[in-house]
Amino acid sequence: MNVKVLQPVGHWALIALVGLFILSCKKDAPEPEPEPEPVDRTESQLIKDDIYKYYKLYSLWDTSIPDYTENPAEFTDKYRSADDVLTALKKLTPVHAAYDGGVLDRFSFMEGINGYNTGTSARNGLKMDNNDGYGLYFSFGTEDGKIAYPIIYFVEGGSPAQKAGLKRSDYVISVNNDTDYSFSVTCDDRDCTYNESDKNRIENKLDAALDAGTLKLQVKQQDGKVLTKSLTYSNYTIDPIYKDTVYLNSGNNVGYLALSSFEEIENNNLNQQQMDAVFKKFEDAQIQSLIVDLRYNGGGYVDASAYVADKIGGSKTRGKLMLSYEVNAYIKKTPSVNKMFQDTKFTGLSALNLNKVYFLVSDKTASAAEMLINVLKPHLSVQIIASETRTFGKPVGFFEQVVQDKVSFWPVSFLLKNSAGFSDYWDGLVPDKPNIEDYIFVDVGDKRETMLETALNDAAPSSSTRAALQSVSSKMRHRLGAGTVNAPRDRGMIKKFKE
């Protein structure tokens, strides 16, 4: 969205000068003085001015920003670049103790477009509906307590890696015919020791390989099969549903849905068709509980998250308030913008009548993913199972401003609340069961995966689920810390302007 607001400063200055001249003529009609030469702002200066103006108009914290709308140059000319202007503006927002003394706005950002450089490196973090690369995400682990390798812990749906058949739990033998991708470790039942420089060296090599135009991987799968796959770096359409299934359990069936992001759902597009099909399967199986895997979900569209929430809520939430927004005074009095921020109610998009919903999360679970959990908590029995002690912590979102056709600017513009008015999770949602291992040595959806099995053992306890947990804990397998290569990113909580 690009909502045009104030015109360039020179235009308003000229209008003001003409107005003063007319008033003077009405008084005593003196000889007109020569009109001053207009001061032209450079492209860089105009971009800095517009960054200030859009932030002042749309920021959730507009009252913290001094008013230089008549002459933004008084503020912006103090700074060398557009990025410096934004950094200064964000520092004016309230301080939040959980951010190590940092301010609440750690989220507003910009990216240069059409070849423009804002003064900072590109964030490359807000690609809606598609992504670039291979769709591969690695951690490090050992299966025997002696040798560690890069291990795939997530493969994005729709990516070259997913289409090639690579999957979570595959570990790397070679990259581009280079077999130097392992290092020695010494492990006991609880932990491993190793030379950090060995791990860093391999991590750097793998990072560089993932930036190249082609990638040849040789991996060993958990059944011992060795695969060699040649991939091409590409732009691909994300398939956000990377796993769905039903676990049958004598009338107490449990659904499982793994979502990597919230891509656009509208007008019966493919995402909507696929989401509808998954929930139709859940309805047909008459599931009593649902496990939603959001471990690697950094957010996406608010409306898509609301659609999924409506599906999960089913008959229990129909007609109830789902969410409301907090916005600034300017947005409230601007109908074309404020229409995006009206209360949303559940409409009952499915026939589900769930006893409980489980959310599998990590410290990377953010934005629209946290929103999904938050809006369901007042209405359903919810249990949060986390690999750490908190989710990411981002109850705010934004919509795009295009500045001078050179900058894509995303100032934080709204705070999202559930029906109980709760939005205070700046430092993350608190799990019911923290520090549950993200067991990367089995494929997604495998009942031996520790976080999934923790939910299953609560939803439908049985001897088979307990045996699965015991079989996992007996193995000499260790993930080496929380380090990752090419970690999933915070994608935001995005509102898309619609005419």
C-alpha positions as CSV (number, residue, x, y, z in Angstrom):
1,M,0.0,0.0,0.0
2,N,1.2,3.5,-0.7
3,V,-1.0,6.1,0.9
4,K,-0.1,9.5,-0.3
5,V,0.1,12.0,2.4
6,L,2.0,15.3,2.5
7,Q,3.4,16.7,-0.7
8,P,7.1,17.7,-0.9
9,V,8.1,20.4,1.5
10,G,8.8,23.0,-1.2
11,H,5.3,22.8,-2.5
12,W,3.7,23.7,0.8
13,A,6.3,26.4,1.4
14,L,5.3,28.0,-1.9
15,I,1.5,27.9,-1.0
16,A,2.3,29.5,2.4
17,L,4.3,32.3,0.7
18,V,1.5,33.0,-1.8
19,G,-1.1,33.1,1.0
20,L,1.0,35.7,2.9
21,F,1.5,37.8,-0.2
22,I,-2.3,37.9,-0.9
23,L,-3.0,38.9,2.8
24,S,-0.4,41.7,2.5
25,C,-2.0,43.0,-0.7
26,K,-5.3,43.3,1.1
27,K,-3.7,45.4,3.8
28,D,-1.8,48.1,2.0
29,A,-0.7,46.7,-1.4
30,P,3.0,47.4,-1.0
31,E,5.4,46.8,-3.8
32,P,5.9,43.0,-4.0
33,E,9.3,41.8,-3.0
34,P,11.2,39.4,-5.3
35,E,10.0,35.8,-4.6
36,P,12.8,33.7,-3.1
37,E,14.3,31.1,-5.2
38,P,12.8,27.6,-4.4
39,V,15.1,25.3,-2.5
40,D,15.1,22.0,-4.3
41,R,15.5,18.9,-2.2
42,T,17.6,16.1,-3.6
43,E,16.2,12.6,-4.1
44,S,18.0,11.4,-1.0
45,Q,16.6,14.3,1.1
46,L,13.1,13.8,-0.1
47,I,13.3,10.1,0.8
48,K,14.5,11.0,4.3
49,D,11.6,13.5,4.6
50,D,9.0,11.0,3.6
51,I,10.4,8.4,6.0
52,Y,9.8,10.9,8.8
53,K,6.3,11.9,7.5
54,Y,5.0,8.3,7.1
55,Y,6.4,7.3,10.5
56,K,4.8,10.3,12.1
57,L,1.4,9.6,10.4
58,Y,1.2,5.8,10.8
59,S,3.4,4.8,13.7
60,L,1.7,3.2,16.7
61,W,3.9,5.5,18.8
62,D,3.1,8.7,16.9
63,T,2.7,10.7,20.1
64,S,6.4,10.0,20.9
65,I,7.6,11.7,17.7
66,P,8.1,15.5,17.6
67,D,6.0,17.3,15.0
68,Y,8.1,18.5,12.1
69,T,5.4,17.9,9.5
70,E,5.6,21.5,8.3
71,N,9.4,21.2,7.7
72,P,10.7,17.6,8.0
73,A,14.2,18.9,7.0
74,E,14.6,20.3,10.5
75,F,14.7,16.7,11.7
76,T,15.9,14.7,8.7
77,D,18.9,16.9,7.7
78,K,20.6,15.8,11.0
79,Y,21.1,12.3,9.5
80,R,23.1,11.0,6.6
81,S,20.7,8.3,5.3
82,A,17.1,7.2,5.3
83,D,18.2,4.3,7.6
84,D,19.7,6.7,10.1
85,V,16.5,8.7,10.1
86,L,14.4,5.5,10.9
87,T,16.9,4.4,13.6
88,A,16.5,7.8,15.3
89,L,12.7,7.7,15.1
90,K,12.6,4.2,16.6
91,K,14.8,5.3,19.5
92,L,12.1,7.8,20.4
93,T,9.5,5.1,21.2
94,P,9.0,3.8,24.8
95,V,11.6,1.7,26.4
96,H,10.8,-2.0,27.2
97,A,12.8,-3.6,30.0
98,A,12.7,-7.1,28.4
99,Y,14.6,-5.8,25.4
100,D,17.8,-5.2,27.4
101,G,17.0,-1.5,27.7
102,G,15.8,-1.3,24.1
103,V,12.8,0.5,22.8
104,L,9.4,-1.1,21.8
105,D,9.9,-0.4,18.1
106,R,12.5,-2.9,17.2
107,F,10.4,-4.0,14.1
108,S,9.8,-1.0,11.7
109,F,12.1,-1.4,8.7
110,M,12.8,-0.4,5.1
111,E,14.3,-1.9,2.0
112,G,15.6,-0.2,-1.1
113,I,13.8,-1.1,-4.3
114,N,14.6,-0.4,-7.9
115,G,18.3,-0.5,-7.1
116,Y,18.2,2.1,-4.3
117,N,20.4,1.8,-1.3
118,T,18.9,3.2,2.0
119,G,22.2,3.2,3.8
120,T,22.0,-0.3,5.3
121,S,22.2,-3.9,4.0
122,A,19.0,-5.4,2.7
123,R,16.9,-7.1,5.3
124,N,15.6,-9.7,2.8
125,G,13.1,-10.7,5.3
126,L,9.6,-9.8,4.1
127,K,8.9,-11.9,1.1
128,M,5.2,-12.6,0.9
129,D,3.9,-15.7,-0.9
130,N,7.3,-16.6,-2.3
131,N,10.9,-17.0,-1.3
132,D,14.3,-17.2,-2.9
133,G,16.9,-20.0,-2.5
134,Y,16.8,-23.7,-1.9
135,G,14.3,-23.9,1.1
136,L,16.9,-25.6,3.3
137,Y,17.6,-25.0,6.9
138,F,20.4,-26.8,8.8
139,S,21.5,-27.4,12.4
140,F,24.3,-29.6,13.6
141,G,24.0,-32.9,15.4
142,T,25.6,-36.3,16.0
143,E,24.1,-39.7,15.8
144,D,26.9,-41.7,17.4
145,G,28.3,-39.2,19.9
146,K,31.6,-39.1,18.0
147,I,31.1,-37.3,14.6
148,A,28.8,-34.3,14.0
149,Y,27.3,-33.3,10.7
150,P,25.0,-30.6,9.3
151,I,21.5,-32.0,9.6
152,I,18.4,-30.7,7.8
153,Y,15.8,-29.7,10.4
154,F,13.3,-27.9,8.1
155,V,12.5,-28.0,4.4
156,E,10.1,-25.3,3.2
157,G,7.1,-26.4,1.1
158,G,7.3,-25.6,-2.6
159,S,11.0,-25.1,-2.5
160,P,13.6,-26.8,-4.8
161,A,14.7,-29.0,-1.8
162,Q,11.2,-30.1,-1.1
163,K,10.6,-31.0,-4.7
164,A,13.9,-32.9,-4.8
165,G,12.7,-35.1,-2.0
166,L,15.1,-33.8,0.7
167,K,13.6,-33.9,4.2
168,R,14.1,-33.2,7.9
169,S,16.6,-35.6,9.5
170,D,18.7,-36.0,6.4
171,Y,22.4,-35.3,7.3
172,V,25.0,-33.9,4.9
173,I,27.8,-36.1,3.7
174,S,29.2,-33.7,1.0
175,V,28.5,-30.4,-0.5
176,N,29.5,-29.7,-4.1
177,N,31.7,-32.9,-4.0
178,D,33.5,-31.5,-0.9
179,T,33.3,-34.1,1.9
180,D,34.9,-31.9,4.6
181,Y,31.6,-31.2,6.4
182,S,32.0,-33.2,9.7
183,F,33.9,-32.7,12.9
184,S,34.7,-34.6,16.0
185,V,32.7,-34.5,19.2
186,T,32.8,-36.2,22.6
187,C,29.4,-36.9,24.1
188,D,27.8,-38.4,27.2
189,D,24.2,-39.1,27.9
190,R,23.4,-35.4,28.3
191,D,25.8,-33.2,26.3
192,C,28.7,-33.0,23.9
193,T,32.0,-31.1,23.8
194,Y,33.7,-30.0,20.6
195,N,36.0,-27.4,19.1
196,E,33.7,-24.4,18.4
197,S,36.1,-23.3,15.6
198,D,35.5,-26.6,13.7
199,K,31.7,-26.0,13.8
200,N,32.1,-22.3,12.8
201,R,34.3,-23.3,9.9
202,I,31.8,-25.7,8.5
203,E,28.9,-23.3,9.2
204,N,30.7,-20.6,7.1
205,K,31.3,-23.0,4.2
206,L,27.7,-24.1,4.2
207,D,26.5,-20.5,4.3
208,A,28.6,-19.7,1.3
209,A,27.3,-22.8,-0.6
210,L,23.7,-21.7,0.1
211,D,24.3,-18.4,-1.6
212,A,25.5,-19.9,-4.8
213,G,23.4,-20.4,-7.9
214,T,23.6,-24.2,-7.8
215,L,24.0,-26.7,-5.0
216,K,24.9,-30.4,-5.1
217,L,24.1,-32.2,-1.9
218,Q,24.8,-35.8,-0.9
219,V,22.8,-36.8,2.2
220,K,22.3,-39.9,4.3
221,Q,18.7,-40.5,5.3
222,Q,17.6,-42.2,8.5
223,D,17.0,-45.5,6.8
224,G,20.7,-45.5,5.6
225,K,19.9,-44.6,2.1
226,V,22.3,-42.1,0.4
227,L,20.9,-39.6,-2.0
228,T,22.7,-37.1,-4.3
229,K,20.6,-34.1,-5.4
230,S,21.5,-31.2,-7.6
231,L,19.5,-28.1,-6.9
232,T,19.1,-24.7,-8.6
233,Y,18.7,-21.5,-6.6
234,S,15.4,-20.1,-7.6
235,N,12.3,-18.0,-6.7
236,Y,9.5,-20.3,-5.6
237,T,5.9,-20.1,-4.5
238,I,5.7,-21.1,-0.8
239,D,3.4,-24.0,0.1
240,P,2.8,-23.1,3.8
241,I,1.3,-26.5,4.7
242,Y,4.3,-28.7,4.9
243,K,2.6,-31.6,6.7
244,D,-0.9,-32.7,7.7
245,T,-2.2,-36.0,9.0
246,V,-4.6,-37.6,11.4
247,Y,-3.5,-40.0,14.2
248,L,-6.2,-42.5,14.7
249,N,-6.8,-43.5,18.3
250,S,-10.0,-45.4,19.0
251,G,-12.4,-42.6,18.6
252,N,-10.1,-40.0,20.1
253,N,-8.5,-39.0,16.8
254,V,-5.9,-36.2,16.7
255,G,-5.2,-33.9,13.8
256,Y,-1.7,-32.5,13.0
257,L,-1.0,-29.4,10.9
258,A,2.5,-28.0,10.3
259,L,2.5,-24.4,9.0
260,S,5.6,-22.6,7.9
261,S,4.0,-19.2,7.4
262,F,0.7,-17.5,6.7
263,E,0.5,-16.8,3.0
264,E,-2.4,-15.0,1.3
265,I,-5.7,-16.8,1.6
266,E,-8.4,-15.2,-0.5
267,N,-10.7,-15.6,-3.5
268,N,-10.5,-19.4,-3.4
269,N,-6.8,-19.3,-4.3
270,L,-4.6,-22.4,-4.0
271,N,-3.7,-21.7,-0.4
272,Q,-7.4,-21.5,0.5
273,Q,-8.3,-24.6,-1.4
274,Q,-5.5,-26.6,0.3
275,M,-6.4,-25.2,3.8
276,D,-10.1,-26.1,3.2
277,A,-9.1,-29.6,2.1
278,V,-7.1,-30.2,5.2
279,F,-9.9,-29.1,7.6
280,K,-12.4,-31.2,5.6
281,K,-10.1,-34.2,6.3
282,F,-10.1,-33.3,10.0
283,E,-13.9,-33.0,10.0
284,D,-14.3,-36.3,8.2
285,A,-12.1,-38.0,10.8
286,Q,-14.0,-36.3,13.6
287,I,-10.8,-35.3,15.4
288,Q,-11.2,-34.4,19.1
289,S,-7.8,-32.6,19.4
290,L,-5.5,-30.7,17.0
291,I,-1.8,-30.2,17.1
292,V,-0.6,-27.1,15.2
293,D,3.2,-27.0,14.5
294,L,4.4,-23.4,14.4
295,R,8.0,-24.0,15.4
296,Y,9.5,-22.4,12.2
297,N,6.6,-20.0,11.5
298,G,7.7,-16.4,11.5
299,G,4.2,-15.0,10.6
300,G,2.7,-13.5,7.5
301,Y,-0.7,-12.1,6.6
302,V,-3.1,-11.3,9.5
303,D,-6.1,-12.2,7.4
304,A,-4.6,-15.7,6.7
305,S,-3.9,-16.3,10.3
306,A,-7.5,-15.2,11.1
307,Y,-8.8,-17.7,8.5
308,V,-6.9,-20.6,10.2
309,A,-8.2,-19.4,13.6
310,D,-11.7,-19.5,12.3
311,K,-11.2,-23.0,11.0
312,I,-9.8,-24.2,14.3
313,G,-12.5,-22.5,16.4
314,G,-15.3,-24.2,14.4
315,S,-18.7,-24.4,16.1
316,K,-17.3,-23.4,19.6
317,T,-16.3,-19.9,18.6
318,R,-19.0,-19.0,16.0
319,G,-20.2,-15.3,16.4
320,K,-17.6,-14.5,19.1
321,L,-15.0,-11.7,19.0
322,M,-11.7,-12.9,17.6
323,L,-9.5,-9.8,17.6
324,S,-9.4,-6.0,17.7
325,Y,-6.8,-3.4,16.9
326,E,-5.1,-0.5,18.5
327,V,-4.1,2.3,16.1
328,N,-3.1,5.9,16.3
329,A,-5.5,8.9,16.0
330,Y,-4.6,9.7,12.4
331,I,-5.5,6.2,11.2
332,K,-8.8,6.3,13.2
333,K,-9.9,9.5,11.4
334,T,-8.7,8.3,7.9
335,P,-11.5,6.0,6.6
336,S,-9.5,4.5,3.7
337,V,-7.0,3.2,6.2
338,N,-9.1,2.7,9.3
339,K,-11.3,0.2,7.4
340,M,-8.5,-2.3,7.7
341,F,-8.6,-2.2,11.4
342,Q,-12.2,-3.1,12.4
343,D,-13.0,-5.8,14.9
344,T,-13.0,-9.4,13.5
345,K,-15.4,-12.0,14.7
346,F,-15.4,-15.8,14.3
347,T,-17.8,-17.0,11.6
348,G,-17.6,-20.7,12.1
349,L,-15.6,-21.8,9.0
350,S,-15.6,-25.5,10.0
351,A,-17.7,-28.0,11.9
352,L,-15.0,-28.9,14.3
353,N,-15.8,-29.1,18.0
354,L,-12.3,-29.6,19.6
355,N,-11.6,-30.5,23.1
356,K,-8.0,-29.1,23.0
357,V,-5.5,-27.4,20.7
358,Y,-1.8,-27.9,21.1
359,F,0.7,-25.5,19.7
360,L,4.3,-26.5,19.1
361,V,6.5,-23.4,19.2
362,S,10.1,-22.1,19.4
363,D,11.7,-18.8,20.0
364,K,11.3,-18.2,16.2
365,T,7.5,-18.5,16.4
366,A,6.5,-14.9,15.8
367,S,4.0,-12.3,14.7
368,A,0.9,-13.8,12.9
369,A,1.8,-17.2,14.4
370,E,1.7,-15.8,17.9
371,M,-1.5,-14.1,16.9
372,L,-3.1,-17.4,16.1
373,I,-2.4,-18.7,19.5
374,N,-3.4,-15.5,21.3
375,V,-6.8,-15.2,19.6
376,L,-7.8,-18.8,20.4
377,K,-6.8,-18.8,24.1
378,P,-9.9,-17.1,25.4
379,H,-12.2,-19.6,23.6
380,L,-10.6,-23.0,23.6
381,S,-8.4,-25.2,25.8
382,V,-4.9,-24.4,24.6
383,Q,-1.6,-26.0,25.5
384,I,1.7,-24.4,24.3
385,I,4.7,-26.8,24.0
386,A,8.0,-25.0,23.4
387,S,11.6,-25.9,22.6
388,E,12.7,-22.9,24.6
389,T,11.1,-20.8,27.3
390,R,9.2,-18.2,25.2
391,T,8.0,-17.4,21.7
392,F,9.6,-14.5,19.8
393,G,7.3,-11.7,21.1
394,K,5.7,-9.5,18.5
395,P,2.1,-8.3,19.0
396,V,2.4,-5.6,16.4
397,G,2.2,-5.4,12.7
398,F,2.5,-3.1,9.7
399,F,1.4,-2.3,6.1
400,E,3.7,-1.0,3.3
401,Q,4.4,2.5,2.2
402,V,6.3,3.0,-1.1
403,V,8.5,6.0,-0.8
404,Q,9.5,7.9,-4.0
405,D,9.4,4.5,-5.9
406,K,12.8,3.8,-4.2
407,V,12.0,2.4,-0.7
408,S,9.6,-0.1,0.6
409,F,8.9,1.2,4.1
410,W,7.1,-0.8,6.9
411,P,6.4,1.3,10.0
412,V,4.7,-0.5,12.9
413,S,1.2,0.7,12.7
414,F,-1.1,-1.5,14.9
415,L,-1.3,-3.6,18.0
416,L,-3.4,-6.7,17.9
417,K,-5.5,-7.8,20.9
418,N,-7.5,-10.9,21.6
419,S,-11.1,-10.8,22.8
420,A,-9.9,-10.5,26.4
421,G,-7.9,-7.4,25.5
422,F,-4.6,-9.2,25.9
423,S,-1.6,-8.1,23.8
424,D,1.2,-7.9,26.3
425,Y,3.6,-10.5,25.0
426,W,6.4,-8.3,23.9
427,D,8.9,-10.8,25.4
428,G,7.0,-13.8,24.0
429,L,4.1,-16.1,24.9
430,V,4.8,-18.3,27.9
431,P,4.5,-22.0,27.2
432,D,2.8,-24.6,29.4
433,K,5.6,-27.0,28.7
434,P,9.0,-25.3,28.0
435,N,12.3,-26.8,27.1
436,I,11.0,-29.8,25.2
437,E,13.6,-31.0,22.7
438,D,13.1,-30.2,19.1
439,Y,14.3,-33.7,18.0
440,I,15.6,-33.2,14.5
441,F,16.6,-36.8,13.9
442,V,13.2,-37.9,12.6
443,D,11.1,-36.5,9.9
444,V,8.3,-34.0,10.5
445,G,5.1,-35.8,11.7
446,D,7.0,-38.8,13.0
447,K,5.4,-39.9,16.4
448,R,8.9,-40.3,17.8
449,E,9.6,-36.6,17.4
450,T,9.7,-35.4,21.0
451,M,7.6,-32.2,20.8
452,L,4.9,-33.9,18.7
453,E,4.9,-36.9,21.0
454,T,4.6,-34.7,24.1
455,A,1.3,-33.4,22.6
456,L,0.1,-36.8,21.5
457,N,0.8,-38.3,24.9
458,D,-1.5,-35.7,26.5
459,A,-4.2,-35.7,23.7
460,A,-4.4,-39.5,23.3
461,P,-2.2,-41.3,25.8
462,S,-1.4,-44.9,25.0
463,S,1.3,-47.5,25.5
464,S,2.5,-46.9,21.9
465,T,3.1,-43.2,22.6
466,R,4.9,-43.9,25.8
467,A,7.1,-46.4,24.0
468,A,7.9,-43.9,21.3
469,L,9.2,-41.4,23.9
470,Q,11.3,-44.0,25.6
471,S,12.8,-45.1,22.3
472,V,13.9,-41.6,21.6
473,S,15.5,-40.9,25.0
474,S,17.6,-44.1,24.8
475,K,19.5,-43.0,21.7
476,M,23.0,-41.4,21.6
477,R,21.9,-38.5,19.5
478,H,22.5,-34.9,20.2
479,R,21.7,-31.6,18.6
480,L,24.6,-29.3,19.1
481,G,23.2,-26.2,20.8
482,A,20.5,-24.0,19.2
483,G,22.7,-22.8,16.4
484,T,21.3,-22.9,12.9
485,V,22.3,-22.2,9.3
486,N,19.8,-20.1,7.3
487,A,17.3,-19.9,10.1
488,P,13.7,-19.1,9.3
489,R,13.0,-15.3,9.7
490,D,10.4,-13.2,11.3
491,R,8.1,-12.4,8.4
492,G,5.9,-10.0,10.3
493,M,2.2,-9.4,10.9
494,I,1.1,-7.9,7.7
495,K,-2.0,-6.1,6.7
496,K,-2.6,-5.8,2.9
497,F,-4.5,-2.7,1.8
498,K,-7.5,-3.6,-0.3
499,E,-9.5,-1.0,-2.3
